[in-house]
Amino acid sequence: MGDYMSGSEEDYYYSSDQESIDRFENEDSETQWAPPKAPSCKVITKDSLLDAQREDLLRVMDLMSVREHHARTLLIHYRWDVEKLIAVYVEKGKACMFAEAGVTLVGAVDHDLPESLSTVMCDICIDDVPVSDVSKMDCGHCFCNDCWTKHFIVKINEGQSKQIRCMAHKCIAICDEAVVRKLVSKRHPDLADKFDRFLFESYIEDNKMVKWCPSIPHCGNALRVENDEFCEVECSCGSQFCFSCLSEAHSPCSCLMWKLWTKKCRDESETVNWITVHTKPCPRCHKPVEKNGGCNLVSCICGQAFCWLCGGATDRDHTWSNIANHSCGRYKEDGKKKAEHAKKYLYRYMHYHNRYKAHTDSFQQESRLRETIKEKVLNLETRDSKFRDFSWVTNGLYRLFRSRRILSYSYPFAFYMFGDDLFNNEMTAKERQIKQNLFEDQQQQLESNIEKLSIFIEEPFDTYSEEEVIQTRMQVINLSVIIDNLCKKMYDCIENDLLGSLQFSRHNIAPYLSKGIERAVEPTIGGSTKAGCNNNCQEADDQDNGESDQPSGTSDDSECSIWKQARKGSGAGGLIDLNLPVEVIDRID
């Protein structure tokens, strides 16, 4: 067992249970055991979408003393960002804010037509129509219902139904949705339903803090984040994704880096580079020709012979030293530079891609350990041992999953961070080399400890003696703590020393969370929050909240008693960090 952890690496792990316990006792208690924060990500189902929308509407209606129609117009204009709306209200005042959003101040316009009039001329169709067939908007403009209806139908079919403006020339006022619904439903009930659906879905389509889950097939859920849109979340369906770009979770890569990397891996750009480095075009048919011998006179399948050194067409006569009637001894700078640059770029890409692929494959292989670990824990539980809590096994496995994923994505990050694609003018060559050495040192430390943790997790510890199990337990706990700290340091380096120092471009990454990607909670129903599992697994859900870098996304209910063993704090039911040694958790209980 001790062979895996050499004496020269004693600075990177704790040698005993007591040292691990002492370390946590010496930390600031307030920082270590702060009460849990409210969930920052919530699931919005089809049933709860209307309630979530209504919550924001009521907030604005109460604040601004306006009707629901005006509140919706304001929220759509400010993309359902209530905080931004309030900031504009404080900075510019109600009148300016309403004018920008196309809302007419309540009470500023007389909506009633004179009682003495029996007919009114519509300025659109120039017809005299009865007063009962005329509608007047908040802005004061009055047209016949037939013209209004045609206007509404055109706008709904054009997809502009969320904010239909008044027909009057240069009027930016938004039409009352109740009037739109009333007039359109009389002639085209299906379009009225479409109008309502557009208004209903505007809460998601126009809201940067709410997005549809990108799962395939679609689960029908949307997710709402409270603080920062640059984060990674997990839907109740098990899908994990980047909230900003809706692709798979890719931290520590920025969204642009990940987009470029996936495109590079998907298309044939690197195949083209390989062809550039290893082949020469035939001067006759221009097909790439690969040299498979030592002679510099090569032949294409079209029958054309040419010189491999310069690519010029030649005859087939040649000697050991030269090709007949051909000389290409003159040096050509441009062609040589292009070939060397393409070769260097290809080898650099292969270096990072091979390591990215290797760790991605390792993640896939390690994901199959779940059933094996379950069997090992069952075997340990059937033995007569003084230790009955084996949560350290599953905690170590989850730590392995999360850190392996981070490590694999750190290679695409390094490819772009220290290359010429994105940040060529951000750093000098010397600065780039210093920062690259700093990052790669941390990357290598993380990789080394992840491999050690993987070895311990894969060991047949269920066949060990009790003393060997204790030693394995300590190694897994220590390595989990070490890897967690190394991940934090790597993210701190990326956010502050690398991306934070950029002057001409801005790249944001999702923050590192020790407990993994945050799982969104479902709406509050009857005072309790559903977490996506049944009530029999509530304790399991508490532990797994944010610990879900599991490849499968969900787990069977039958595994809850073994697979997830959560503990709650004695205070307000707060979550306990299960990365801590068992003894520390027992003291808190």
C-alpha positions as CSV (number, residue, x, y, z in Angstrom):
1,M,0.0,0.0,0.0
2,G,2.8,2.4,0.9
3,D,4.4,1.9,-2.5
4,Y,1.8,4.2,-4.1
5,M,2.8,7.2,-1.9
6,S,6.5,7.8,-1.7
7,G,8.2,9.6,1.2
8,S,9.2,12.4,-1.1
9,E,5.5,13.3,-1.6
10,E,4.6,13.6,2.1
11,D,3.8,17.3,1.6
12,Y,0.8,16.3,-0.6
13,Y,-1.1,14.0,1.8
14,Y,-1.9,13.4,5.4
15,S,-0.3,10.4,7.0
16,S,-3.0,9.5,9.6
17,D,-6.6,9.9,10.6
18,Q,-5.6,12.2,13.5
19,E,-3.7,14.5,11.3
20,S,-6.7,14.8,8.9
21,I,-9.0,15.5,11.9
22,D,-6.6,18.1,13.4
23,R,-6.4,19.9,10.1
24,F,-10.2,20.4,9.9
25,E,-10.4,21.4,13.6
26,N,-7.8,24.1,13.1
27,E,-9.8,25.8,10.3
28,D,-12.1,28.7,11.0
29,S,-15.3,27.1,12.2
30,E,-17.5,29.8,10.7
31,T,-16.0,29.2,7.3
32,Q,-16.1,25.5,7.6
33,W,-19.6,25.1,8.9
34,A,-21.5,28.0,7.4
35,P,-25.2,27.4,7.0
36,P,-26.2,26.2,3.6
37,K,-27.3,28.8,1.0
38,A,-30.6,28.7,-0.7
39,P,-30.5,26.8,-4.0
40,S,-29.2,29.1,-6.8
41,C,-30.7,27.0,-9.6
42,K,-34.4,25.9,-9.8
43,V,-36.3,23.7,-12.2
44,I,-39.2,25.3,-14.0
45,T,-41.6,22.6,-15.2
46,K,-44.5,23.2,-17.6
47,D,-46.8,23.3,-14.6
48,S,-44.7,25.8,-12.6
49,L,-43.8,28.1,-15.5
50,L,-46.9,30.2,-15.1
51,D,-46.3,30.5,-11.3
52,A,-42.7,31.6,-11.9
53,Q,-43.8,34.2,-14.5
54,R,-46.6,35.4,-12.2
55,E,-44.1,35.9,-9.3
56,D,-42.1,38.4,-11.3
57,L,-45.2,40.1,-12.7
58,L,-46.6,40.6,-9.2
59,R,-43.3,42.0,-8.0
60,V,-43.2,44.6,-10.7
61,M,-47.0,45.4,-10.4
62,D,-46.6,46.1,-6.7
63,L,-43.4,48.1,-7.1
64,M,-44.6,50.3,-10.0
65,S,-48.3,50.3,-9.3
66,V,-49.2,49.2,-12.8
67,R,-51.5,46.7,-14.4
68,E,-50.3,43.2,-15.5
69,H,-50.1,44.2,-19.1
70,H,-47.8,47.1,-18.4
71,A,-45.7,44.9,-16.0
72,R,-45.3,42.3,-18.7
73,T,-44.3,45.0,-21.3
74,L,-41.6,46.3,-18.9
75,L,-40.3,42.8,-18.1
76,I,-40.1,41.8,-21.7
77,H,-38.3,45.0,-22.6
78,Y,-35.7,44.4,-19.8
79,R,-35.5,40.7,-20.6
80,W,-37.3,39.7,-17.4
81,D,-34.4,41.0,-15.3
82,V,-36.2,42.5,-12.3
83,E,-33.0,43.8,-10.8
84,K,-32.1,45.7,-13.9
85,L,-35.6,47.1,-14.2
86,I,-35.4,48.4,-10.6
87,A,-31.9,49.9,-11.3
88,V,-33.2,51.8,-14.3
89,Y,-36.2,52.9,-12.3
90,V,-33.9,54.3,-9.6
91,E,-31.5,55.9,-12.0
92,K,-33.8,57.4,-14.7
93,G,-37.2,57.5,-13.0
94,K,-40.5,56.0,-13.9
95,A,-41.4,58.4,-16.8
96,C,-38.1,57.8,-18.7
97,M,-38.3,54.0,-18.1
98,F,-41.9,53.8,-19.3
99,A,-41.1,55.8,-22.4
100,E,-38.2,53.5,-23.3
101,A,-40.3,50.4,-22.9
102,G,-43.3,51.7,-24.8
103,V,-45.6,52.0,-21.8
104,T,-48.0,54.9,-21.5
105,L,-48.3,56.3,-18.0
106,V,-51.5,55.3,-16.2
107,G,-54.0,58.1,-16.1
108,A,-52.2,60.2,-18.7
109,V,-54.7,59.4,-21.4
110,D,-58.5,59.5,-21.4
111,H,-59.6,56.0,-22.6
112,D,-63.3,56.8,-22.9
113,L,-64.7,58.1,-26.1
114,P,-67.1,61.1,-26.0
115,E,-70.7,59.9,-25.3
116,S,-72.1,62.4,-27.8
117,L,-70.5,60.5,-30.7
118,S,-72.3,57.6,-32.4
119,T,-69.6,57.0,-35.1
120,V,-65.9,57.6,-35.4
121,M,-63.7,57.8,-38.5
122,C,-60.9,55.3,-38.5
123,D,-57.7,56.9,-39.7
124,I,-56.5,53.6,-41.3
125,C,-59.4,52.6,-43.5
126,I,-61.0,56.1,-43.6
127,D,-64.4,54.6,-42.8
128,D,-67.0,55.9,-40.3
129,V,-67.6,53.0,-37.8
130,P,-69.9,52.8,-34.7
131,V,-68.3,53.7,-31.5
132,S,-68.9,50.1,-30.2
133,D,-66.6,48.8,-33.0
134,V,-63.7,51.0,-32.0
135,S,-60.8,50.2,-29.6
136,K,-58.6,52.8,-28.0
137,M,-55.1,51.9,-26.7
138,D,-53.3,53.4,-23.7
139,C,-51.4,55.8,-26.0
140,G,-54.8,57.4,-27.0
141,H,-54.8,56.2,-30.6
142,C,-58.2,54.9,-31.7
143,F,-58.9,52.7,-34.7
144,C,-61.7,50.4,-35.8
145,N,-61.6,46.8,-34.5
146,D,-61.3,45.4,-38.1
147,C,-58.1,47.3,-38.7
148,W,-56.8,46.4,-35.3
149,T,-57.5,42.8,-35.9
150,K,-55.8,42.7,-39.2
151,H,-52.8,44.4,-37.7
152,F,-52.6,42.0,-34.8
153,I,-52.9,39.0,-37.2
154,V,-50.0,40.2,-39.3
155,K,-47.8,40.8,-36.3
156,I,-48.6,37.4,-34.8
157,N,-47.8,35.6,-38.0
158,E,-44.5,37.5,-38.2
159,G,-43.6,36.3,-34.8
160,Q,-43.8,39.8,-33.2
161,S,-46.7,39.1,-30.9
162,K,-44.7,39.6,-27.7
163,Q,-44.6,43.3,-28.3
164,I,-47.2,44.5,-30.8
165,R,-46.9,48.3,-31.3
166,C,-49.6,50.7,-32.1
167,M,-50.5,51.3,-35.7
168,A,-50.2,55.1,-35.5
169,H,-47.2,56.7,-37.2
170,K,-44.1,56.8,-35.0
171,C,-46.0,55.6,-32.0
172,I,-44.0,53.1,-29.9
173,A,-46.7,52.2,-27.4
174,I,-47.3,48.5,-26.8
175,C,-50.8,47.4,-27.4
176,D,-52.9,46.0,-24.5
177,E,-52.6,42.2,-24.6
178,A,-56.2,41.9,-23.4
179,V,-57.5,43.8,-26.5
180,V,-55.3,41.8,-28.8
181,R,-56.6,38.5,-27.3
182,K,-60.2,39.7,-27.5
183,L,-60.2,40.8,-31.1
184,V,-58.0,38.0,-32.6
185,S,-60.0,35.3,-30.8
186,K,-63.2,36.3,-32.5
187,R,-61.7,35.7,-36.0
188,H,-58.9,33.3,-35.5
189,P,-59.0,31.4,-32.2
190,D,-55.9,29.4,-33.2
191,L,-53.9,32.7,-33.6
192,A,-55.1,33.8,-30.2
193,D,-53.7,30.6,-28.7
194,K,-50.5,31.2,-30.5
195,F,-50.4,34.8,-29.1
196,D,-50.9,33.5,-25.6
197,R,-48.2,30.9,-26.1
198,F,-45.7,33.5,-27.2
199,L,-46.4,35.6,-24.1
200,F,-46.2,32.5,-22.0
201,E,-42.9,31.4,-23.4
202,S,-41.4,34.9,-23.4
203,Y,-40.4,34.3,-19.8
204,I,-37.9,31.7,-21.1
205,E,-37.1,33.0,-24.6
206,D,-36.3,36.6,-23.5
207,N,-34.9,35.8,-20.0
208,K,-31.1,35.4,-19.9
209,M,-31.4,33.8,-16.4
210,V,-33.9,31.1,-17.6
211,K,-33.1,28.6,-20.4
212,W,-34.6,25.4,-21.7
213,C,-32.9,22.2,-20.7
214,P,-31.0,21.0,-23.9
215,S,-31.6,17.3,-23.2
216,I,-32.5,15.0,-26.1
217,P,-35.3,14.0,-26.1
218,H,-36.4,17.2,-24.5
219,C,-37.6,16.7,-20.9
220,G,-39.8,19.8,-21.1
221,N,-38.1,21.6,-18.2
222,A,-36.5,25.0,-18.0
223,L,-33.9,26.0,-15.5
224,R,-33.6,29.4,-13.7
225,V,-30.4,30.6,-12.1
226,E,-30.4,33.3,-9.5
227,N,-26.9,34.8,-9.5
228,D,-24.6,34.2,-12.5
229,E,-25.4,32.9,-15.9
230,F,-21.8,31.6,-16.3
231,C,-22.3,28.3,-14.4
232,E,-22.9,24.6,-14.9
233,V,-26.1,23.1,-13.8
234,E,-27.9,19.7,-13.7
235,C,-31.6,19.4,-14.6
236,S,-33.9,17.1,-12.6
237,C,-33.8,14.8,-15.7
238,G,-30.1,14.2,-15.1
239,S,-28.7,16.3,-18.0
240,Q,-25.7,18.4,-17.1
241,F,-24.8,21.4,-19.2
242,C,-23.2,24.8,-19.4
243,F,-26.0,27.4,-18.7
244,S,-24.3,30.0,-20.8
245,C,-23.9,28.2,-24.1
246,L,-26.2,25.1,-23.5
247,S,-23.4,22.7,-24.5
248,E,-22.1,20.0,-22.2
249,A,-20.4,21.1,-19.0
250,H,-16.9,22.1,-20.1
251,S,-15.3,24.1,-17.3
252,P,-12.4,25.2,-17.1
253,C,-12.8,25.9,-20.8
254,S,-14.6,29.1,-21.7
255,C,-17.6,28.8,-24.0
256,L,-15.6,30.1,-27.0
257,M,-12.7,27.8,-26.3
258,W,-15.0,24.8,-26.1
259,K,-16.9,25.8,-29.3
260,L,-13.6,26.0,-31.2
261,W,-12.3,22.8,-29.7
262,T,-15.3,20.7,-30.6
263,K,-15.3,22.1,-34.1
264,K,-11.6,21.3,-34.5
265,C,-12.2,17.8,-33.3
266,R,-15.2,17.3,-35.5
267,D,-14.1,18.7,-38.8
268,E,-11.3,17.8,-41.1
269,S,-9.0,20.7,-40.3
270,E,-6.3,18.5,-38.8
271,T,-6.6,16.0,-41.6
272,V,-5.8,18.9,-43.9
273,N,-2.8,19.7,-41.8
274,W,-1.6,16.1,-41.9
275,I,-1.9,16.1,-45.7
276,T,0.1,19.4,-45.8
277,V,2.9,17.9,-43.7
278,H,3.2,14.4,-45.2
279,T,2.1,14.7,-48.9
280,K,2.8,16.8,-51.9
281,P,0.3,17.7,-54.7
282,C,0.8,16.2,-58.1
283,P,1.7,19.0,-60.6
284,R,-0.6,17.4,-63.1
285,C,-3.8,16.2,-61.4
286,H,-3.2,18.0,-58.0
287,K,-4.0,15.0,-55.9
288,P,-2.0,14.5,-52.7
289,V,0.9,12.0,-53.1
290,E,2.6,10.4,-50.1
291,K,6.2,9.3,-50.4
292,N,6.8,5.7,-49.5
293,G,10.4,5.3,-50.4
294,G,13.8,7.0,-50.2
295,C,14.1,8.2,-53.8
296,N,13.0,11.8,-54.4
297,L,11.5,11.0,-57.8
298,V,7.9,10.0,-57.1
299,S,5.1,9.0,-59.4
300,C,1.4,9.8,-59.1
301,I,-1.3,7.3,-60.1
302,C,-2.1,9.6,-63.0
303,G,1.4,8.7,-64.4
304,Q,3.1,12.0,-63.8
305,A,6.6,11.9,-62.3
306,F,7.8,14.8,-60.2
307,C,10.5,15.9,-57.7
308,W,9.6,15.4,-54.1
309,L,11.9,18.2,-53.0
310,C,10.4,21.0,-55.0
311,G,7.2,19.5,-56.4
312,G,8.1,20.2,-60.0
313,A,7.2,17.9,-62.9
314,T,10.1,15.9,-64.3
315,D,10.9,13.0,-66.6
316,R,11.3,9.5,-65.3
317,D,15.1,9.2,-66.1
318,H,17.3,9.6,-63.0
319,T,20.5,8.5,-61.4
320,W,21.5,7.8,-57.8
321,S,22.5,11.5,-57.4
322,N,20.0,13.5,-59.5
323,I,17.0,13.6,-61.8
324,A,17.7,14.0,-65.5
325,N,17.3,17.6,-66.7
326,H,16.2,18.8,-63.3
327,S,17.8,20.9,-60.6
328,C,16.0,22.3,-57.5
329,G,18.9,23.3,-55.2
330,R,17.7,26.8,-54.7
331,Y,16.2,27.5,-51.3
332,K,12.6,28.7,-51.2
333,E,11.9,30.4,-47.9
334,D,8.1,30.8,-48.0
335,G,7.3,27.2,-48.8
336,K,9.7,25.9,-46.2
337,K,8.2,28.1,-43.5
338,K,4.6,27.1,-44.3
339,A,5.4,23.4,-44.1
340,E,7.3,23.8,-40.8
341,H,4.5,25.9,-39.3
342,A,1.9,23.4,-40.3
343,K,4.0,20.5,-38.9
344,K,4.5,22.3,-35.6
345,Y,0.8,23.2,-35.3
346,L,-0.2,19.6,-36.0
347,Y,2.2,18.1,-33.4
348,R,1.0,20.6,-30.9
349,Y,-2.7,19.8,-31.5
350,M,-1.9,16.1,-31.3
351,H,-0.2,16.6,-28.0
352,Y,-3.2,18.2,-26.3
353,H,-5.8,16.1,-28.1
354,N,-4.2,12.8,-27.2
355,R,-4.1,13.7,-23.5
356,Y,-7.7,15.1,-23.6
357,K,-8.8,11.9,-25.3
358,A,-6.9,9.7,-22.9
359,H,-8.5,11.3,-19.8
360,T,-11.9,11.2,-21.4
361,D,-11.5,7.5,-22.1
362,S,-10.4,7.0,-18.5
363,F,-13.5,8.8,-17.3
364,Q,-15.6,6.4,-19.4
365,Q,-13.8,3.4,-18.0
366,E,-14.0,4.6,-14.4
367,S,-17.7,5.3,-14.8
368,R,-18.2,1.5,-15.0
369,L,-16.9,1.2,-11.4
370,R,-20.2,2.1,-9.8
371,E,-21.5,-1.4,-9.8
372,T,-18.2,-2.8,-8.8
373,I,-17.9,-0.4,-5.9
374,K,-21.5,-1.2,-4.8
375,E,-20.5,-4.9,-4.6
376,K,-17.4,-4.1,-2.6
377,V,-19.4,-2.0,-0.1
378,L,-21.9,-4.8,0.3
379,N,-19.1,-7.3,1.0
380,L,-17.6,-5.0,3.6
381,E,-21.0,-4.4,5.3
382,T,-21.5,-8.2,5.7
383,R,-18.3,-8.5,7.6
384,D,-18.0,-8.2,11.3
385,S,-16.2,-4.8,11.6
386,K,-16.2,-1.9,13.9
387,F,-16.5,0.5,10.9
388,R,-20.1,0.6,9.5
389,D,-19.9,3.7,7.5
390,F,-18.3,3.3,4.0
391,S,-19.3,6.6,2.5
392,W,-15.6,7.3,2.0
393,V,-15.7,4.9,-0.9
394,T,-18.5,6.6,-2.8
395,N,-17.1,10.0,-1.9
396,G,-13.8,9.1,-3.3
397,L,-15.4,7.7,-6.5
398,Y,-17.4,10.9,-7.0
399,R,-14.2,13.0,-6.4
400,L,-12.5,10.9,-9.0
401,F,-15.3,11.5,-11.5
402,R,-15.4,15.2,-11.0
403,S,-11.6,15.8,-11.0
404,R,-11.1,13.5,-14.0
405,R,-13.6,15.5,-16.0
406,I,-11.9,18.8,-15.0
407,L,-8.5,17.4,-15.9
408,S,-9.6,16.3,-19.4
409,Y,-11.1,19.7,-20.2
410,S,-7.9,21.5,-18.9
411,Y,-6.1,20.3,-22.0
412,P,-8.3,22.1,-24.5
413,F,-8.0,25.2,-22.2
414,A,-4.2,25.0,-22.3
415,F,-4.3,24.5,-26.1
416,Y,-6.0,27.9,-26.7
417,M,-4.6,29.7,-23.6
418,F,-1.0,29.3,-24.6
419,G,-1.4,29.2,-28.4
420,D,-1.8,31.8,-31.1
421,D,-5.5,31.3,-31.9
422,L,-7.1,33.6,-29.3
423,F,-4.5,35.4,-27.2
424,N,-1.6,36.1,-29.6
425,N,-1.5,39.8,-28.7
426,E,-2.2,39.4,-25.0
427,M,1.2,38.2,-23.8
428,T,4.8,38.4,-24.8
429,A,6.5,35.1,-25.5
430,K,8.3,35.3,-22.1
431,E,5.1,35.9,-20.2
432,R,3.3,33.1,-22.0
433,Q,6.1,30.7,-21.2
434,I,6.1,31.6,-17.5
435,K,2.3,31.3,-17.2
436,Q,2.4,28.0,-19.1
437,N,5.0,26.5,-16.8
438,L,2.9,27.6,-13.8
439,F,-0.3,26.1,-15.2
440,E,1.4,22.8,-16.3
441,D,3.0,22.3,-12.9
442,Q,-0.4,22.5,-11.3
443,Q,-1.9,20.3,-14.0
444,Q,0.8,17.6,-13.5
445,Q,0.2,17.6,-9.7
446,L,-3.5,17.1,-10.2
447,E,-3.0,14.4,-12.8
448,S,-0.5,12.5,-10.5
449,N,-2.9,12.5,-7.5
450,I,-5.9,11.6,-9.7
451,E,-4.1,8.5,-10.9
452,K,-3.2,7.5,-7.4
453,L,-6.8,7.9,-6.3
454,S,-7.9,5.8,-9.3
455,I,-5.5,3.0,-8.2
456,F,-6.9,2.9,-4.6
457,I,-10.5,3.0,-5.8
458,E,-9.9,0.1,-8.2
459,E,-8.2,-2.1,-5.5
460,P,-10.0,-5.2,-4.2
461,F,-10.2,-3.6,-0.7
462,D,-13.2,-5.7,0.2
463,T,-10.8,-8.7,0.5
464,Y,-8.3,-6.8,2.7
465,S,-7.9,-7.2,6.4
466,E,-9.4,-4.6,8.7
467,E,-6.1,-2.8,9.2
468,E,-5.5,-2.7,5.4
469,V,-9.1,-1.3,4.9
470,I,-8.3,1.4,7.4
471,Q,-5.1,2.3,5.5
472,T,-7.0,2.4,2.2
473,R,-9.7,4.5,3.7
474,M,-7.2,7.1,4.9
475,Q,-5.4,7.1,1.5
476,V,-8.7,7.7,-0.3
477,I,-9.8,10.5,2.2
478,N,-6.4,12.2,2.0
479,L,-6.2,12.0,-1.8
480,S,-9.8,13.4,-2.1
481,V,-8.8,16.4,0.1
482,I,-5.6,16.9,-1.9
483,I,-7.4,16.7,-5.3
484,D,-10.1,19.1,-4.1
485,N,-7.4,21.7,-3.0
486,L,-5.5,21.2,-6.3
487,C,-8.6,21.8,-8.3
488,K,-9.3,25.0,-6.3
489,K,-5.8,26.2,-6.9
490,M,-6.0,25.5,-10.6
491,Y,-9.2,27.4,-11.0
492,D,-7.8,30.3,-9.0
493,C,-4.8,30.4,-11.3
494,I,-7.1,30.3,-14.4
495,E,-9.5,33.0,-13.1
496,N,-6.9,35.4,-11.7
497,D,-3.5,34.8,-13.3
498,L,-4.5,33.7,-16.8
499,L,-8.0,34.9,-17.8
500,G,-8.1,37.7,-15.3
501,S,-5.0,39.4,-16.7
502,L,-6.4,39.6,-20.3
503,Q,-6.8,43.2,-21.6
504,F,-8.4,42.8,-25.1
505,S,-10.7,39.9,-24.7
506,R,-13.0,38.5,-22.0
507,H,-13.5,34.8,-21.2
508,N,-15.7,33.6,-18.3
509,I,-15.7,30.1,-16.9
510,A,-18.0,28.3,-14.5
511,P,-16.7,28.5,-10.9
512,Y,-15.3,25.4,-9.3
513,L,-17.6,23.7,-6.8
514,S,-16.2,21.1,-4.4
515,K,-19.4,19.2,-4.4
516,G,-19.7,19.2,-8.2
517,I,-22.2,20.6,-10.6
518,E,-25.2,22.0,-8.7
519,R,-28.4,20.0,-9.1
520,A,-31.5,22.2,-9.8
521,V,-34.3,21.9,-7.3
522,E,-37.9,21.6,-8.3
523,P,-40.5,24.2,-7.3
524,T,-41.7,24.5,-3.8
525,I,-45.0,22.6,-3.2
526,G,-46.8,22.7,0.1
527,G,-43.7,24.1,1.9
528,S,-41.3,21.4,0.8
529,T,-38.9,21.3,-2.1
530,K,-38.8,18.3,-4.4
531,A,-35.3,17.3,-5.5
532,G,-36.2,15.0,-8.3
533,C,-36.2,11.7,-6.3
534,N,-38.9,10.0,-4.2
535,N,-39.2,10.8,-0.5
536,N,-37.6,7.5,0.5
537,C,-34.3,8.7,-0.9
538,Q,-34.4,12.2,0.6
539,E,-31.3,11.7,2.6
540,A,-29.6,10.3,-0.5
541,D,-30.6,13.4,-2.4
542,D,-29.2,15.7,0.3
543,Q,-25.8,14.1,-0.1
544,D,-25.9,14.0,-3.9
545,N,-27.1,17.6,-4.3
546,G,-24.1,19.0,-6.3
547,E,-22.3,15.6,-6.4
548,S,-23.7,14.5,-9.7
549,D,-20.8,14.2,-12.1
550,Q,-22.0,10.6,-12.5
551,P,-22.0,9.4,-16.1
552,S,-25.4,7.8,-15.7
553,G,-27.1,11.0,-14.4
554,T,-29.5,9.0,-12.2
555,S,-29.3,6.1,-9.7
556,D,-31.7,3.4,-8.7
557,D,-33.8,3.9,-5.6
558,S,-32.7,0.5,-4.3
559,E,-29.1,1.8,-4.0
560,C,-30.0,4.7,-1.6
561,S,-29.2,2.8,1.6
562,I,-25.8,1.8,0.4
563,W,-24.8,4.1,-2.4
564,K,-25.5,7.4,-0.7
565,Q,-25.2,7.8,3.1
566,A,-26.0,11.4,3.9
567,R,-25.9,13.0,7.3
568,K,-27.7,16.2,8.4
569,G,-26.5,18.8,10.8
570,S,-28.3,19.0,14.1
571,G,-29.2,22.7,13.5
572,A,-31.4,23.5,10.6
573,G,-31.0,20.4,8.6
574,G,-27.9,21.8,6.8
575,L,-25.8,19.6,4.5
576,I,-22.5,18.2,5.8
577,D,-19.5,17.9,3.6
578,L,-19.0,14.2,3.2
579,N,-15.4,14.7,2.1
580,L,-14.5,15.1,5.7
581,P,-13.3,12.1,7.8
582,V,-16.0,10.1,9.5
583,E,-14.9,11.1,13.0
584,V,-15.4,14.8,12.2
585,I,-18.8,14.2,10.8
586,D,-19.7,12.2,13.9
587,R,-18.7,15.1,16.2
588,I,-21.0,17.4,14.3
589,D,-23.9,15.0,14.7
